């Protein structure tokens, strides 16, 4: 069986998993703790979900550009039945303060490590969405012993834009006189008609309430060359993508070359926030992958 076939098999095994989730939900009570930790002179907000107590192993969920922990609202209840879950507002996003130093992926990695330390989490499966993917990838570079596995959600392991003139054009659109139109286009690109009213409101809020200087600085921060090196990923990787011209066969081959322990799944009829489009299927896929890889086993 090929990796792709296996990924499709996992994605299709929803009925059995639904039964499992029903069983877990009937016998367990979720504990939710909201906390703030000071990291590098700035407060970082996170939420701790658990039915198993303060395990030293957890799922840590990392949002992407101009987002916050709300992108995972449809995941935390189901996934916390399987393992302890931490969701984080990266510095400058959501309820977290802006850092005193310039934005960089290093600042975000420090925030994740600080949250894990504060929560007494020694090792984690890190789930990153969009620009959260290079963040969790870089966390693995710096703290390989603390990473049990990675889940990439519609985010790249290769630098998508290499022409800095194009980057400058994006920055001008997001920060210049045409900013309102830029935000409207970004919102329409996620096909809001496919989402619930609550999800629509959350995405619009995250797009418009994230300060423009944070959007610009964090966007530029992802173009540092040392983020896009070909060093290997030695832990299990689950990669879930929405069908797009970006995710070619060549891209899949590249990721397999650096991550030999990868399951690769491509979904159609979803958009960039695919975990919002098909939350039950997404949650089932992640739980079955955790079980298959025997990650975070009590």
Secondary structure, 3 states (H helix, E strand, C coil): CCHHHHHHHHHHCHHHHHHHHHHHHHHCCCEEEEEEEEECCEEEEEEEEECCCCCCEEEEEECCCCCCHHHHCCCHHHHCCCCCEEEECCCCCCCCCCCCCCCCHHHHHHHHHHHHHHCCCCEEEEEEECCHHHHHHHHHHHCHHHEEEEEEECCCCCCCCCCHHHHHHHHHHHHCCCHHHHHHHHHHHCCHHHCCHHHHHHHHHHHHHCCHHHHHHHHHHCCCHHHCCCCCCCCEEEEEEECCCCCCHHHHHHHHHHCCCEEEEEECCCCCCHHHHCHHHHHHHHHHHHHHHCCCCC
